[in-house]
């Protein structure tokens, strides 16, 4: 009989809330107990998630660097939908 228990979610120590140019984001980097790949999840002020997991990151630090790179190249716009950007006038 197979074990039907849900896998544990393991959060990276890099998981944190970040304030960038007055915009607060909840950045979560996590993996499950059954998968070695890390996932980057960024929630904006509207509750919209931007999730990067394909392919999964081999290390939590790589996920964090990808977050920093997106901020550097696209700014906070990277984490808002077009409709949200219009509301914020970004």
BELRAKA-V221715 format. One record per pair of residues at least 12 apart in sequence whose ideal C-beta (glycine too) atoms are under 8 Angstrom apart, sorted by sequence separation. I is the first residue (numbers start at 0). J is the second residue. If there is no record, write none. Layout:
I_J, I_J
This chain:
14_26, 27_39, 28_40, 38_50, 39_51, 13_26, 14_27, 26_39, 27_40, 38_51, 39_52, 76_89, 14_28, 26_40, 27_41, 38_52, 51_65, 75_89, 13_28, 14_29, 26_41, 27_42, 74_89, 25_41, 36_52, 10_27, 11_28, 24_41, 25_42, 38_55, 39_56, 10_28, 11_29, 24_42, 36_54, 37_55, 38_56, 10_29, 11_30, 24_43, 36_55, 37_56, 9_29, 24_44, 35_55, 36_56, 37_57, 8_29, 9_30, 22_43, 23_44, 34_55, 36_57, 37_58, 8_30, 9_31, 22_44, 35_57, 37_59, 8_31, 9_32, 39_62, 7_31, 8_32, 37_61, 38_62, 39_63, 6_31, 7_32, 30_55, 37_62, 41_66, 6_32, 11_37, 39_65, 6_33, 39_66, 6_34, 28_56, 49_77, 30_59, 49_78, 28_59, 47_78, 47_79, 47_80, 28_62, 45_79, 28_63, 43_78, 43_79, 47_83, 26_63, 41_78, 45_83, 26_66, 43_83, 13_59, 12_59, 13_60, 11_59, 13_62, 13_63, 11_62, 19_70, 24_75, 11_63, 22_75, 20_74, 24_78, 20_75, 19_75, 22_78
